[in-house]
Amino acid sequence: MVTKQLLKGLPEDAEPAHAGAHGLVERTLHPTVPPQVEYTLTEPGRALRTTVVALHDRTHQYVVG
């Protein structure tokens, strides 16, 4: 599940709703007060996981050191 906490510091277009428009995540709205929204990866989103993790690791290596 993707939460706002995990997205802190990411660019605006990295929001799960934006990824949903591309079919990478699925949005589930729970009818609670306050409303709770849950995002899960779709099959195409899961297929990109290896690539995204590799990019993250490589970037982290150069940015953080």
C-alpha positions, 0 to 999 in steps of 0.5 A: 500500500502506498501512503502519503508518508511514503510519498513525502518529498516526491514531485507532485506528479509522483502522486498515486492519483497521477500514476492511477491515470496511467494504470499503475495503481488502483485507488480504493476509497473507504467510506469512513470519517475521515475518508480513507484512501488506499492505493495498491499497485496493479499488475503493470505497476508491479511489473515496473517494481524491479526497474524502479527499485534499481533506479532508486538504489543507483540514485541513492548511491550517487546522491547519498554517497 
